[in-house]
């Protein structure tokens, strides 16, 4: 028996109002205070609500507009420092616009992501999904009910904000190439991660153009434990590789820790590059070379896009690539030092 959560978003007052051709406030009165509308309107609204299998949200029903002025932000790992600045920037922008931000942790599981969206669908006015794992169909279905903005995933028809992975990969490869590295290993993230696929392809493309050999290992969980597994695989991998490029910083940090325990010195024996520039990256030993973004500003920008979707539902959807900068620290050095 299939026990997976429903992937559809619950029908809301807004949906019923649109189908019935009346105002949201009329639907609210017809269902919760029927004496305030005509019998004909009341019966029409109730018939539409029943046909659409509407289930009232008791809190929102008490409000004349059916809206509690809340926005949802779903992240794949609430413990990942990558998301701290994102959440703070998103919350500040939501608060400035008079909304409350609701945060959900999907743990990178498509079924849990769908469950959060289902439960919150009747309460929030719009969603931001960070690195969503759902299918294209489920995301488009959600976007048909509510303004949705995707972060770190691109899907035609939905607004999205993504890192300029091509330019980030160019900076990584240019930096390592300038240091004399001619063989790299890419440590991949989750197999179902859109961001990992984009980063992996971009690094491979630029390495090929620069005449640098690239080998890939993984997938690995984007966590410290995943980094431990990645370090073990890298240590047993290509002996010619003088630099490791990790999908994200948590993976890279796990690699640094495991290599140190194995007596493999960074950067003397191998260079390591991450992606995200989490706060800990600058305070490691050695400090991590990594791709940097302003996540607080990014969170605010994503929320602005949700608000635009609320105010201008027919406005064009587009993907906005954001610039990123390679922050060079002490985890990378000349390849000749490894010889």
C-alpha positions as CSV (number, residue, x, y, z in Angstrom):
1,X,0.0,0.0,0.0
2,X,1.3,3.5,-0.9
3,X,1.6,5.6,2.3
4,X,3.3,8.5,0.7
5,X,1.8,12.0,1.5
6,X,-0.4,13.7,-1.1
7,X,1.5,15.9,-3.6
8,X,-1.4,18.2,-4.2
9,X,-1.9,21.5,-2.3
10,X,-5.2,21.8,-0.5
11,X,-7.9,23.9,-2.1
12,X,-8.1,27.4,-0.5
13,X,-10.6,30.1,-0.2
14,X,-8.8,31.9,-3.1
15,X,-9.3,28.8,-5.3
16,X,-13.0,28.5,-4.5
17,X,-13.6,32.3,-5.1
18,X,-11.9,32.1,-8.4
19,X,-14.0,29.1,-9.5
20,X,-17.2,30.6,-8.2
21,X,-16.5,34.0,-9.7
22,X,-17.0,35.9,-6.5
23,X,-14.7,37.7,-4.0
24,X,-12.8,35.8,-1.4
25,X,-14.7,37.7,1.4
26,X,-18.0,36.4,-0.2
27,X,-16.7,32.8,0.0
28,X,-15.7,33.3,3.6
29,X,-19.1,34.7,4.6
30,X,-21.0,32.0,2.7
31,X,-19.1,29.3,4.5
32,X,-18.7,30.7,8.0
33,X,-21.5,33.3,8.3
34,X,-24.1,32.3,5.8
35,X,-26.8,34.8,7.0
36,X,-24.7,37.6,5.5
37,X,-25.1,36.5,1.9
38,X,-28.1,35.7,-0.3
39,X,-29.4,32.2,-0.4
40,X,-28.6,31.9,-4.1
41,X,-25.0,33.0,-3.5
42,X,-24.6,30.8,-0.5
43,X,-25.8,27.7,-2.3
44,X,-23.6,28.5,-5.4
45,X,-20.5,28.9,-3.2
46,X,-21.2,25.8,-1.2
47,X,-21.7,23.7,-4.4
48,X,-18.4,24.9,-5.8
49,X,-16.6,24.3,-2.5
50,X,-18.0,20.7,-2.3
51,X,-17.1,20.0,-6.0
52,X,-13.5,21.1,-5.3
53,X,-13.3,19.1,-2.1
54,X,-12.5,22.3,-0.1
55,X,-11.6,21.8,3.5
56,X,-11.8,25.0,5.6
57,X,-8.7,26.3,7.4
58,X,-10.4,27.3,10.7
59,X,-7.8,30.0,11.5
60,X,-7.8,31.6,8.1
61,X,-11.6,31.3,7.9
62,X,-11.9,33.8,10.8
63,X,-10.2,36.5,8.7
64,X,-12.2,38.4,6.1
65,X,-9.6,37.9,3.3
66,X,-8.8,34.2,4.1
67,X,-5.2,35.2,4.4
68,X,-3.0,35.0,7.5
69,X,-0.1,36.9,5.7
70,X,2.4,34.1,6.0
71,X,5.0,33.0,3.6
72,X,6.7,29.5,3.6
73,X,10.4,28.7,3.2
74,X,11.3,25.1,2.8
75,X,15.0,24.1,3.1
76,X,16.6,20.7,2.7
77,X,18.7,20.8,5.9
78,X,17.9,23.3,8.6
79,X,21.3,22.5,10.3
80,X,23.3,23.5,7.3
81,X,25.0,26.9,8.0
82,X,24.5,27.7,4.3
83,X,20.9,28.4,5.2
84,X,21.4,30.6,8.2
85,X,21.9,33.8,6.2
86,X,19.3,32.8,3.7
87,X,16.7,32.4,6.4
88,X,17.6,35.7,8.1
89,X,17.5,37.7,4.9
90,X,14.2,36.1,3.9
91,X,12.6,36.7,7.3
92,X,13.7,40.4,7.3
93,X,12.2,41.0,3.9
94,X,8.9,39.1,4.8
95,X,8.6,41.1,8.1
96,X,9.2,44.4,6.3
97,X,6.3,43.5,4.0
98,X,4.0,42.6,6.9
99,X,4.3,38.9,6.6
100,X,5.4,36.1,9.0
101,X,7.9,33.6,7.7
102,X,7.2,29.9,8.3
103,X,10.2,27.6,8.1
104,X,10.1,23.9,7.2
105,X,12.9,21.3,7.1
106,X,12.4,18.8,4.2
107,X,15.6,16.8,5.0
108,X,16.2,16.6,1.3
109,X,13.4,14.1,1.0
110,X,10.8,14.6,-1.8
111,X,8.0,13.0,0.2
112,X,8.6,15.2,3.2
113,X,8.8,18.3,1.0
114,X,5.4,17.4,-0.5
115,X,4.0,16.9,3.0
116,X,5.1,20.3,4.1
117,X,3.7,21.9,1.0
118,X,0.4,20.1,1.5
119,X,0.1,21.1,5.2
120,X,1.1,24.7,4.7
121,X,-0.7,25.2,1.4
122,X,-3.9,26.5,2.9
123,X,-2.1,28.8,5.4
124,X,0.6,30.5,3.5
125,X,0.3,33.0,0.6
126,X,3.5,32.0,-1.2
127,X,6.5,29.6,-1.0
128,X,10.2,29.6,-1.4
129,X,11.7,26.2,-2.0
130,X,15.5,26.0,-1.5
131,X,17.1,23.2,-3.5
132,X,13.8,21.4,-3.9
133,X,13.8,17.6,-4.6
134,X,10.2,17.3,-5.9
135,X,9.4,16.4,-9.5
136,X,8.8,19.1,-12.1
137,X,5.1,18.2,-12.1
138,X,4.7,18.5,-8.4
139,X,6.5,21.9,-8.3
140,X,4.4,23.2,-11.2
141,X,1.3,22.0,-9.5
142,X,2.3,23.9,-6.4
143,X,3.1,27.0,-8.5
144,X,-0.4,26.8,-10.0
145,X,-1.9,27.3,-6.5
146,X,0.5,29.8,-5.0
147,X,3.4,32.1,-6.0
148,X,6.5,29.9,-5.8
149,X,10.1,30.9,-6.1
150,X,12.8,28.2,-6.4
151,X,16.3,28.7,-5.1
152,X,19.1,26.5,-6.7
153,X,16.8,24.9,-9.2
154,X,15.6,26.1,-12.6
155,X,12.2,25.1,-14.0
156,X,10.5,26.9,-16.9
157,X,7.3,28.6,-15.9
158,X,8.4,29.2,-12.3
159,X,10.4,32.1,-10.9
160,X,13.8,31.0,-9.7
161,X,17.1,32.3,-8.4
162,X,20.3,30.3,-9.1
163,X,24.0,30.7,-8.5
164,X,25.9,31.4,-11.7
165,X,27.5,28.0,-11.6
166,X,29.3,28.4,-14.9
167,X,31.2,31.5,-13.7
168,X,31.9,29.9,-10.3
169,X,33.3,26.8,-11.9
170,X,35.4,29.0,-14.2
171,X,36.9,30.8,-11.2
172,X,37.7,27.5,-9.5
173,X,39.3,25.9,-12.5
174,X,41.2,29.1,-13.4
175,X,42.5,29.3,-9.8
176,X,43.7,25.7,-9.6
177,X,45.0,25.8,-13.1
178,X,47.1,28.9,-12.3
179,X,48.6,27.0,-9.4
180,X,49.7,24.2,-11.7
181,X,47.0,21.6,-11.0
182,X,46.5,19.3,-14.0
183,X,44.3,16.6,-12.4
184,X,41.3,17.3,-10.2
185,X,38.6,15.2,-8.5
186,X,35.1,16.4,-8.1
187,X,33.3,15.1,-5.0
188,X,29.6,15.0,-6.0
189,X,26.6,15.8,-3.8
190,X,23.2,14.0,-3.8
191,X,22.2,12.3,-7.1
192,X,18.9,14.1,-7.1
193,X,20.3,17.6,-6.5
194,X,19.8,19.9,-9.4
195,X,22.5,22.2,-8.1
196,X,25.1,19.4,-8.0
197,X,24.3,18.5,-11.6
198,X,24.9,22.0,-12.7
199,X,28.1,22.5,-10.7
200,X,29.5,19.2,-11.8
201,X,28.9,19.9,-15.5
202,X,30.3,23.4,-15.3
203,X,33.5,22.2,-13.6
204,X,33.9,19.4,-16.1
205,X,33.3,21.8,-19.0
206,X,35.9,24.4,-17.8
207,X,38.4,21.7,-16.9
208,X,38.1,20.2,-20.3
209,X,38.6,23.6,-21.9
210,X,41.7,24.2,-19.8
211,X,43.2,20.8,-20.6
212,X,42.8,19.6,-17.0
213,X,41.9,16.0,-16.2
214,X,38.7,15.7,-14.0
215,X,37.6,12.5,-12.3
216,X,34.3,12.4,-10.3
217,X,33.5,10.4,-7.2
218,X,30.2,10.1,-5.4
219,X,27.4,10.8,-4.9
220,X,27.9,11.7,-1.2
221,X,25.6,13.2,1.4
222,X,26.3,17.0,1.6
223,X,27.2,16.6,5.3
224,X,30.3,16.1,7.5
225,X,29.7,12.4,7.4
226,X,29.5,12.5,3.7
227,X,32.8,14.3,3.7
228,X,34.3,11.4,5.7
229,X,33.2,9.0,3.0
230,X,34.4,11.3,0.2
231,X,37.8,11.6,1.8
232,X,38.2,7.9,2.0
233,X,37.2,7.5,-1.6
234,X,39.5,10.3,-2.7
235,X,42.4,8.8,-0.8
236,X,41.9,5.5,-2.6
237,X,41.2,7.2,-5.9
238,X,43.3,8.9,-8.6
239,X,46.9,9.2,-7.3
240,X,47.6,11.9,-9.8
241,X,44.8,14.2,-8.6
242,X,46.3,17.1,-6.7
243,X,43.1,19.0,-5.8
244,X,39.6,18.0,-4.6
245,X,36.5,20.2,-5.5
246,X,33.6,19.4,-3.2
247,X,29.9,20.0,-4.0
248,X,29.5,22.1,-0.8
249,X,31.3,23.3,2.2
250,X,30.0,20.7,4.7
251,X,31.3,18.0,2.4
252,X,34.6,19.9,2.1
253,X,34.9,20.3,5.9
254,X,34.2,16.6,6.4
255,X,37.0,15.9,3.9
256,X,39.5,18.2,5.7
257,X,38.8,16.5,9.0
258,X,39.1,13.0,7.7
259,X,42.3,13.7,5.7
260,X,43.9,15.2,8.8
261,X,43.1,12.0,10.7
262,X,44.7,9.9,7.9
263,X,47.8,12.1,8.0
264,X,47.2,13.6,4.6
265,X,48.1,17.3,4.8
266,X,46.0,20.1,3.2
267,X,47.3,21.9,1.2
268,X,50.7,20.3,1.3
269,X,49.6,16.9,0.0
270,X,46.3,17.9,-1.7
271,X,44.3,21.1,-2.2
272,X,40.6,21.3,-1.3
273,X,37.9,23.7,-2.6
274,X,34.3,24.1,-1.3
275,X,31.2,25.9,-2.3
276,X,29.0,28.2,-0.2
277,X,31.4,30.0,2.2
278,X,29.6,29.0,5.3
279,X,30.7,31.0,8.4
280,X,33.0,28.1,9.6
281,X,34.9,28.1,6.4
282,X,37.1,31.0,7.4
283,X,38.0,29.5,10.8
284,X,39.0,26.0,9.9
285,X,42.6,24.8,9.8
286,X,43.5,25.4,7.1
287,X,40.9,28.1,6.2
288,X,38.8,26.8,3.2
289,X,39.0,28.2,-0.3
290,X,35.4,28.3,-1.4
291,X,32.8,30.0,-3.6
292,X,31.1,32.9,-1.7
293,X,27.7,34.5,-1.9
294,X,25.8,37.1,0.2
295,X,23.1,34.8,1.5
296,X,21.3,37.4,3.6
297,X,20.9,39.6,0.5
298,X,19.9,36.5,-1.5
299,X,17.2,35.6,1.0
300,X,15.8,39.1,0.8
301,X,15.8,39.0,-3.0
302,X,14.0,35.6,-3.1
303,X,11.3,37.0,-0.8
304,X,10.9,40.0,-3.1
305,X,10.2,37.7,-6.0
306,X,7.5,35.9,-4.0
307,X,5.9,39.3,-3.1
308,X,6.0,40.3,-6.8
309,X,4.2,37.0,-7.6
310,X,1.5,38.0,-5.0
311,X,1.1,41.5,-6.3
312,X,1.5,40.8,-10.0
313,X,0.4,37.1,-10.6
314,X,0.5,37.5,-14.3
315,X,4.0,39.0,-14.4
316,X,6.7,37.1,-16.4
317,X,8.5,34.3,-14.7
318,X,12.2,34.1,-15.2
319,X,15.5,32.7,-13.8
320,X,17.9,35.1,-12.2
321,X,21.5,34.0,-12.1
322,X,23.4,35.5,-9.2
323,X,27.2,36.2,-9.3
324,X,29.5,34.4,-6.9
325,X,33.2,35.0,-6.0
326,X,35.9,32.5,-5.2
327,X,37.3,33.3,-1.8
328,X,40.9,32.1,-1.9
329,X,42.2,30.9,1.5
330,X,44.9,28.5,2.7
331,X,43.4,25.2,1.7
332,X,44.8,25.6,-1.9
333,X,48.4,26.0,-3.0
334,X,50.8,25.3,-5.9
335,X,50.6,21.8,-7.2
336,X,54.4,21.6,-7.2
337,X,54.3,21.6,-3.4
338,X,52.5,18.2,-3.6
339,X,55.4,16.6,-5.5
